[in-house]
């Protein structure tokens, strides 16, 4: 299976797949936090007269929060909010979120990170979040795998997901790597699109209520129902990627 998938990726990439860093999204990939975010979003947006559903929260997950607010205010109320006004609304959303119990880390996440490190690959986090408390928790929970320099947030980019900018920034932080050297792991349509727009090998993990078809519309290379399932297949995927690189080098030597 992976042989065909890697071959298809290589046909649309400037260079052959050669993973050196794995870039994780945060909410919905590392943490089972999206249900809390959905509640916080619907309450905060409702406070300002903006109808916003759980499906809206999942569909827009990964984008910069102020961008989501400005887009919905324009679409639903015909209001052109300033970034400062949107930031005040986002602050209320963050307050609602932090009133809820802390979400747990998904099963399989740390096991997968250990497997990644054992293969000599780097780990990075790329999130659209601008909430310092969440970022601080991230650095505490995953201190054995990442440093602050390996985390890309809303503060690092002007254009959030689905633009490729967040993942391109993550590649730069990993040592100015090229897109074919990055694996993106995402759960949301905008994030998956950002990964594919960046040119990275993108893996979707459907941890929410959206259908697989909605995620597949963004053209990830792979789709899994959970991180645990991805962890099971990880050694085979990386072994196939390494085999492809070795095979390519052998062909060049014989030419």
C-alpha positions as CSV (number, residue, x, y, z in Angstrom):
1,X,0.0,0.0,0.0
2,X,2.6,2.5,1.1
3,X,4.7,1.9,-2.0
4,X,1.9,3.1,-4.3
5,X,1.1,6.1,-2.1
6,X,4.7,7.2,-1.9
7,X,5.0,6.8,-5.7
8,X,1.9,8.9,-6.2
9,X,3.3,11.6,-3.9
10,X,6.6,11.6,-5.7
11,X,4.9,12.1,-9.1
12,X,3.5,15.4,-7.8
13,X,6.5,16.6,-5.8
14,X,9.7,18.3,-7.1
15,X,11.8,15.9,-5.0
16,X,11.3,12.3,-3.8
17,X,9.8,11.8,-0.3
18,X,12.6,11.8,2.2
19,X,11.2,12.5,5.7
20,X,13.3,14.3,8.2
21,X,10.7,16.0,10.4
22,X,7.2,15.2,11.5
23,X,5.0,18.3,12.1
24,X,2.0,17.7,14.3
25,X,-1.1,19.9,14.6
26,X,-2.1,20.4,18.3
27,X,-5.8,20.4,18.9
28,X,-7.5,17.2,17.7
29,X,-4.2,15.5,17.0
30,X,-2.2,15.7,20.2
31,X,-5.1,16.5,22.6
32,X,-8.7,15.5,22.6
33,X,-9.5,19.2,22.9
34,X,-11.9,19.9,20.0
35,X,-15.1,19.2,21.9
36,X,-14.1,21.8,24.5
37,X,-13.1,24.3,21.7
38,X,-16.5,23.7,20.0
39,X,-18.4,24.5,23.2
40,X,-16.2,27.6,23.8
41,X,-16.6,28.8,20.2
42,X,-20.4,28.4,20.1
43,X,-20.8,30.3,23.5
44,X,-18.5,33.1,22.6
45,X,-19.8,33.7,19.2
46,X,-23.4,33.5,20.5
47,X,-22.6,36.2,23.0
48,X,-21.9,38.5,20.1
49,X,-24.9,37.4,18.1
50,X,-23.0,35.2,15.7
51,X,-24.6,31.7,15.1
52,X,-21.8,29.2,15.2
53,X,-22.2,25.4,15.4
54,X,-20.0,22.5,16.5
55,X,-19.5,21.7,12.8
56,X,-18.3,25.2,12.2
57,X,-15.8,24.8,14.9
58,X,-14.4,21.6,13.4
59,X,-14.5,23.0,9.8
60,X,-12.5,26.1,10.8
61,X,-10.2,24.5,13.2
62,X,-6.5,25.3,12.5
63,X,-7.2,28.8,11.3
64,X,-6.1,31.8,13.4
65,X,-8.9,32.5,15.8
66,X,-9.2,36.2,14.9
67,X,-9.4,35.4,11.2
68,X,-12.3,33.0,11.9
69,X,-14.2,35.7,13.8
70,X,-13.7,38.4,11.2
71,X,-14.8,36.0,8.4
72,X,-18.0,35.0,10.2
73,X,-18.8,38.5,11.3
74,X,-18.6,39.7,7.7
75,X,-20.5,36.7,6.4
76,X,-23.3,36.6,8.9
77,X,-23.6,40.2,10.1
78,X,-22.1,42.2,7.3
79,X,-19.6,43.7,9.8
80,X,-16.0,44.5,9.0
81,X,-14.3,43.9,12.3
82,X,-10.8,45.3,13.1
83,X,-8.2,42.8,14.3
84,X,-8.4,44.5,17.7
85,X,-12.1,43.9,17.9
86,X,-11.8,40.3,16.8
87,X,-9.0,39.8,19.4
88,X,-11.4,40.9,22.2
89,X,-13.9,38.4,21.0
90,X,-11.2,35.7,20.8
91,X,-10.2,36.5,24.4
92,X,-13.8,35.6,25.5
93,X,-13.6,32.3,23.6
94,X,-10.3,31.5,25.4
95,X,-11.8,32.3,28.8
96,X,-14.7,29.9,28.1
97,X,-12.3,27.2,27.0
98,X,-10.1,27.5,30.1
99,X,-13.1,27.1,32.4
100,X,-13.5,23.5,31.2
101,X,-11.5,20.5,32.4
102,X,-8.1,20.0,30.7
103,X,-8.4,17.7,27.7
104,X,-6.4,14.5,27.7
105,X,-3.6,13.5,25.4
106,X,-4.8,11.1,22.8
107,X,-3.7,7.5,23.2
108,X,-0.7,6.6,21.0
109,X,0.7,10.1,20.7
110,X,3.7,9.7,23.0
111,X,4.4,6.2,21.7
112,X,4.4,7.6,18.1
113,X,6.8,10.4,19.1
114,X,9.2,7.9,20.7
115,X,9.1,5.9,17.4
116,X,9.8,9.0,15.4
117,X,12.8,9.9,17.6
118,X,14.1,6.4,17.4
119,X,14.2,6.7,13.6
120,X,16.3,9.9,13.9
121,X,13.5,12.2,12.7
122,X,12.8,15.6,14.3
123,X,9.4,16.6,15.8
124,X,7.7,19.9,15.4
125,X,4.3,21.3,16.4
126,X,2.3,23.6,14.1
127,X,-0.8,25.2,15.6
128,X,-3.1,28.1,14.8
129,X,-3.5,28.8,18.5
130,X,-2.6,32.1,20.1
131,X,-3.4,31.0,23.6
132,X,-0.3,31.1,25.8
133,X,-1.7,28.7,28.4
134,X,-2.2,26.0,25.7
135,X,1.3,26.6,24.3
136,X,2.8,26.4,27.8
137,X,1.0,23.2,28.5
138,X,2.2,21.8,25.2
139,X,5.8,22.5,26.1
140,X,5.4,20.9,29.5
141,X,3.6,17.8,28.3
142,X,6.0,17.1,25.5
143,X,9.3,18.5,26.9
144,X,11.1,15.3,26.1
145,X,10.4,15.7,22.4
146,X,10.3,19.4,21.6
147,X,11.8,22.7,22.6
148,X,10.1,26.2,22.2
149,X,12.0,26.6,19.0
150,X,10.2,23.6,17.5
151,X,6.7,25.1,18.0
152,X,5.1,27.2,15.4
153,X,2.0,29.2,16.5
154,X,-0.3,32.0,15.3
155,X,2.4,34.4,16.4
156,X,4.8,33.2,13.8
157,X,2.8,33.7,10.7
158,X,0.7,36.4,9.0
159,X,-1.4,33.9,7.1
160,X,-2.9,31.0,9.0
161,X,-4.1,27.6,7.7
162,X,-5.2,26.7,5.0
163,X,-2.3,28.8,3.7
164,X,0.9,26.8,3.5
165,X,2.7,29.4,5.7
166,X,2.4,27.7,9.1
167,X,3.9,24.4,7.8
168,X,6.6,26.2,5.7
169,X,7.5,28.0,9.0
170,X,7.7,24.6,10.7
171,X,10.1,23.3,8.1
172,X,12.3,26.4,8.5
173,X,12.4,25.9,12.2
174,X,13.5,22.3,11.6
175,X,16.6,23.5,9.8
176,X,15.3,25.1,6.5
177,X,14.0,21.7,5.3
178,X,12.2,21.3,2.0
179,X,8.5,20.2,1.7
180,X,9.4,16.7,0.6
181,X,11.3,16.3,3.9
182,X,8.3,16.9,6.0
183,X,5.4,14.8,7.2
184,X,2.3,16.7,8.4
185,X,-0.2,15.1,10.8
186,X,-3.6,16.9,10.8
187,X,-7.2,16.3,11.8
188,X,-9.1,19.3,10.2
189,X,-9.9,20.3,6.6
190,X,-8.0,23.6,6.8
191,X,-5.0,22.0,8.3
192,X,-4.9,19.2,5.8
193,X,-5.1,21.7,3.0
194,X,-2.3,23.7,4.6
195,X,-0.1,20.6,4.7
196,X,-0.8,19.7,1.0
197,X,-0.5,23.4,0.0
198,X,3.0,23.4,1.6
199,X,3.9,20.3,-0.5
200,X,4.4,18.0,2.5
201,X,3.4,14.3,2.8
202,X,0.2,14.8,4.7
203,X,-1.6,12.3,7.0
204,X,-5.1,13.0,8.1
205,X,-6.4,11.6,11.4
206,X,-10.2,11.8,11.8
207,X,-10.7,12.4,15.5
208,X,-13.9,14.5,15.1
209,X,-17.5,14.4,13.8
210,X,-16.7,15.3,10.2
211,X,-17.0,12.6,7.6
212,X,-13.9,11.0,6.0
213,X,-15.1,12.3,2.7
214,X,-14.8,15.9,3.9
215,X,-11.2,15.3,4.9
216,X,-10.3,13.3,1.8
217,X,-11.5,16.3,-0.3
218,X,-8.3,18.1,0.8
219,X,-6.2,15.3,-0.7
220,X,-4.1,13.9,2.1
221,X,-1.8,11.0,1.3
222,X,-3.2,8.9,4.0
223,X,-6.2,8.9,6.4
224,X,-6.5,7.2,9.8
225,X,-9.3,6.9,12.4
226,X,-6.8,7.5,15.2
227,X,-3.2,8.1,16.2
228,X,-3.1,4.6,17.6
229,X,-3.8,3.1,14.2
230,X,-1.2,5.3,12.6
231,X,1.4,4.2,15.3
232,X,0.8,0.6,14.3
233,X,1.6,1.3,10.6
234,X,4.4,3.8,11.3
235,X,7.4,1.4,11.1
236,X,6.2,0.1,7.7
237,X,5.7,3.6,6.3
238,X,9.1,4.9,7.3
239,X,10.8,1.6,6.2
240,X,9.2,2.0,2.8
241,X,10.3,5.7,2.6
242,X,13.9,4.8,3.4
243,X,13.8,1.9,0.9
244,X,12.7,4.3,-1.8
245,X,15.5,6.7,-1.0
246,X,18.1,3.8,-1.0
247,X,16.7,2.5,-4.3
248,X,16.9,5.9,-5.9
249,X,20.5,6.4,-4.8
250,X,21.5,3.0,-6.2
251,X,19.9,3.9,-9.5
252,X,22.0,7.1,-9.7
253,X,25.2,5.2,-8.9
254,X,24.6,2.8,-11.8
255,X,23.9,5.5,-14.3
